[in-house]
Amino acid sequence: MITDVLIIGNGAAGLASAITLRQHGASVVVVHRFADAHTIRVGESLAASARYSLTELDLWDKFLAAKHSPCYGNSSCWGDDRLFLYDFIQSSFGQGWYVNRKAFQSMLLQKAVLAGVRLIETNRVFKLVRENMYWQYTEGNLNIKATTVIDASGRNSWLSRQLGIKRIRRDNQIAVVSLLTYTNPIKSQQSLIESVPDGWWYVCDAGEGKVVRIFFTDPDLHDRADWLDPFYWCRKSMQTLFVKHRVPVNRYKYVLPIQYTSAGSQHLESYAGEGWLAAGDAACAFDPLSSHGIAFALRSGIDAGIAAKNELEGNTEAGNHYDQNIRLAFSLYKEQRSAIYRKETRWTDHPYWVRRQEEEKSAIFKDDMII
């Protein structure tokens, strides 16, 4: 099989790249792993500014028709014991949305298939090598020859690792994700953020009487024996000022076992090279506090698709321009993140906050420190 572009990963970034390439007439194959039905994909929000990316993908009307739950603002207890409200009516972009990730993924997949993208499930036991200006993908009896590869494999950055591209971690933050339910839930169309000495909490509605409660922290700040104990995290939520009222532990029960996922800031040393580009989390992964996740996946996916198209047409500088744009995006994110964490001054002697408020260069962790 011969294709112009091979994409690794069928998340938002990979599919945005695939749809963009098909809009410009390039042939595309997407290889992706089997979906994990047990992974919790709730609590993710989409900023209103993402409408521009969705419009470019010709998906804006379909997105609105899906009726994702609106998010009208944020309540936050950060840097002060009081609760502050930021209403999105103050934003020029307007309200955001709590994304039903299953419906969102289905929308992208349908668009990609209708556009002529070929999707192939893989168990990841495959080889990918570059020979004579082409990439050769081999898995069993399947062989694919591609001019360009886009790595949209998520935080694992599969291709970049194979190429020896260094991935830099700036912290080891993880997310402790709980999906809870109650027959008569406390409804709110505003998310809640509350900082505490060893991290911060995030709470939002998940629809159908469910609520998602996430605690962001560093793993070494908690005894290993407590990690799998749901009562430990319930007790910690009871030590808050506001989360304990939004999600009373005596009213809610767990829908699924607690899940843990990496939620730190990390990025590649370079985002493009000879015949390849990285997009989405495979390029840069952001602290969830920034709310950049899905929006960046879409934007970088579109831009990677355009860069790949330009390279196919002979523009040898397209990859470099893409690399520079991603560098700029991550640089702006770092400034924003640092400014937000500096606002919390109540626990300047606690390790979680010390790590985020010290100089950038001392906060960098090498890839081999991933837990």
N, C-alpha and C positions, 0 to 999 in steps of 0.2 A: 504494500500500500504506500502510495506517495501522497504527501500533503505539504502545503506551504508552511503551516505552523502546527506544532504539537504543543498542547497545553497540559500541564500536570496539575490536576485539581479541578473540581467542579463546584467550588464555592462561589461567592459573589464576585471575587476578583477574576477567577478563571472564566466564568461564564460571561462577565462583562467584556473581557478580552475577546472571547470567541464570537459574541454577537457583533462587536465592533468590526472585527476582521471580516465577517461575512457581509456586513454592510458595505465593505469596500471590495468585495469580490474575491477575497482570499479563501483557499480551502483550509479547513480546520478539523483536527481530531483532538478530542479531550479524553485523557485517560484519568480515571479516578478510582479511589478505593470504595469498597462497599460501605454504605451508610450504617452508622451505629444507631440503632433504634432506641438505645437506652441513654443516649447522651441528652442532657437537659439543655435545650436551646431556647431559653426564655429570659426575659429581663433586658433584652437588647433594644436599644432605642436608635432611631434614625432622625438626624437633624433635618430641619426643613430645607436647608441648602442643598440637600441631596436631590431635590427635584430636578436640578439642572442635569445631573448625570442620568437620572431616569428618563428625562426627556430626550437626551442624546441616544439612549437605547430604545426609544419609542415605547416606553413602558409606563410613562407617567399616568395615563388614563387607567391602565390595568391595575396599577398600584392603588390608586384612589378607589377603584371598584372593589378591591379586596377588603376595604373598610377596616384597616388596622386601627387599633385603639389610639385615640389622640393623646398626646402628652402636652398639657397646657402650661407646665412650669415645673420648677424644682423647689423643694423645701430643703434647706440645709442648715445644719448645726456645725459650723466649721470656724474655728478661731474664736469662738464665743459660745457661752452656754445658752444663748438665745437661738430661736429658730427664725431664719430669714427666708422669705419667699421671693423667688424670681419668676415673674410671669412672662411667658413668651410673647405676650402682646407687646412687650417692650422691644422685641427683636424685629428687625426689618424683614426677616424671613417668615415669621409667624410660628405656629405650633409645630412640634415634632410628633413622632409616633412611637408607640411600643410595637415593635415588629413581631408579627406571628412568623417566626423564621421558617416553619414548614411551608406556609402559604407563599412566602417570599421566594424561597428556593424553587418551589413548583413553578412560579411565574417565570423565573429566569430560565429554568430548564425547558419549559414549553416554548419560550421565545427562541432559545438556541436551536432546538430541534426543528422548529418551523423554518428557521433561517438556513438550515442545511448543515448544522454542526453534527459530526458523528461523535457519539459518546461511547467509551469502552470501559467497563469495570475491570479492575485489576486487583490482584492480591499483593501487588508491589514486589513480587519476585520477578523483576525484569532488569534488563541491561539497557543502558543508554550511553552510547559512545559517539564521538565526533570523528568522522572520517571524510577526507576530501571535500571539505566545506559543507558537509551534510551531517545531520544527526541520524543515527541508526538505533531505533528502538526495537528490542527483541524480548518477547515473552512467550515461551512455548513455541507454537507454530506461527505466532503473529509477528510480523515484521513491518515496521513503519519507517519510512524515510522522510525526513522533514528538513526544511531549510533553517527554520528558527524554532526555538523552544522557549515557552514562557513558563516559569516556575511559579505556580499559584497553589503550592502544596501546603500552605499554612505555616504556622510557627516552626515546623520541622525543617522547612527550606530544603527539601530533598535534593533537588538538583544542585543547589549552591553548595551543599555539604559535599556532594560527589566531586565538585569542581575545586574544592578546597578553599572556598570563599569564607573568610572568617565571619562568624556571627557574634556580635557584641551584645552582652546583656548588661543593662544599667541597674538592674535590681532583680531580686529573686521573688518578687511578690506573687502570691497565689490567691485564687478566689475559692472560697468555701460556699458552694451553691446549694441552697435549700428551696425546694418547691413545696409550698404548704397550701392547705385548703381548709375551708370552714363553710358550713351551711349558710351562715349569715355574715359574710365577710365585711370588713370595713372598706368601703369603696372610695377610691381617690384617683383622679386623673393627673396627679402630680407625683413625681418620684420624691423619695426622701433620702438624703445623704446625711450621715452623722459620723464625725470623727471621734475616735477614742484613743487612749494611750498607745495601743499596739496595732492600730490600723483604722479602717473606716467601714461603715455599713452602707448598703444600698438596698432600698426596698421599692418595689413597684407592683402594680396589679399585673397579673398574667392572664386575665380573662377566665370565664367560667368558674367564678368563685375561688380562684387560686391567686396566690401572691408569691412572688419570688423575693427571697431574702438572701443577700450575698454579703459575706464578710471578706474584706481584702486585708491581707496581713502578710508577714514574712514567716515562713515555716519554722525557722529556728527559735521563734519567740514562744512556742507552745510545746509542751511535752508530747512526745510521739504517741504515748498511750492514749492521749485525749483525742487524737485526730478522728478516729472512727466513732466516737461517742457523740450521738446527736444531743444528748443532755448537756454536754460540755458547751456546745454552741448556743443552746437555749439559755443556759445560765449566763453566758457572756452577753447575750442580747438583753437580758434582764438588768444588766448593769448600765444600760444606756439611759439617756434622758428622754428620748422620743421614739426610738424603734420599738421599745417594749410596749408602748401604747398603740402603735400602728399594727404590730403583729403580736398580740398577747399570747404567750406560750400556752395558756390554759384553754385557748379557744381553737387553736390551729393544730393540725396534724400533718405529718409528712406524707406527700404523694409518692415520692421516690426516695431512695437512699441518698444521703448527702454526696455530692460530687465535688471533686477538686480539680482545678485547672490552672495552668500558668496564666498570669495576668500582669506580668512585668513589662517594662520597656526594653525592646531589643531591636537591633537592626543589622543589616549586612554591611560589610566593609565596602562593597560595591554592588550596584543594583542592575548592571548590564555589562555584557562582555561580547566576545565574538560569537554571534549566533544565538544569544540567549538574553532574557530579561527576567526580572523577578517582580511580582506584583502582590498587592495585599499583604497579609501577615507574613508571607514568605520574604518580603522585602523589609517591612517595618511592622512591628507590633507595638501598639500604644497602651498606656495605662488607661483602663476603662473610665477613669475620672474625666478624660478628655472627650468621651463620646465620639471618637473619630472612627471606630472600628469599621462599621458597614459602609459609611460614607467614603472612607479612604479606600476600602476594597473596590468599590464601584469606580471611583475616580482613577485610581492607579491602574485598574484593569482596563478601562477605556484608553488611558494614555499609553499603556504597554501595547495594546492592540494597534493603536495608530503608529507607534514607533516601529513595531514589527512590520506593518504594512509599508511604511516608508523605506525600511531597510530592504524589503523585497523589491522595491522600485528603484533601488540603487543609491539611496541616501545613506552614505556610510557614517554620517554624524548623528543619525536618529537615536541610536542607543546612548551616545554620550549626552545628548540633550535630555533624554528621559532620565538618565542617572542624575544629572544636575538638578532636575525638577524634584526628584524624590529627596535628594539631599536637602534642598531648601525646605520642603515640607516637614522633614524630621527636625530640622534646625528650629523652625518656628514652633513646632510642637514642644521641643525641649524648653524653650523660653516660657511658653504658656504653662507647662507642667511645673516648672520651678517656681513660677510666680504664685500658683495656687497652693503649693505645699508650704511656701514661706508664710502664707497667711495664717497657718496654724502655729501659734506660739505658746500654747498652754503646756505642751509636753516636750520642751526643747531638750530635755535630758533623757528621753526615752529612745531606745535604739531605732524603732521604726521611723521616727521623725528625724533623728540625727542623720540617718542614712540618706534621707531625701533632701535635707537642707544643707548638706556639706557641698564642697566644690565638686563640679561635674566630673573631673578627672579621677577623683578618688572614689566615685560611685560606680565606676565601670567594672563589671565582672566579666572575666573571660568565659568563653563558651564551655570550657571543661568544668565549670562550677555549677552547671545545670543539675538540679536534683531530680 
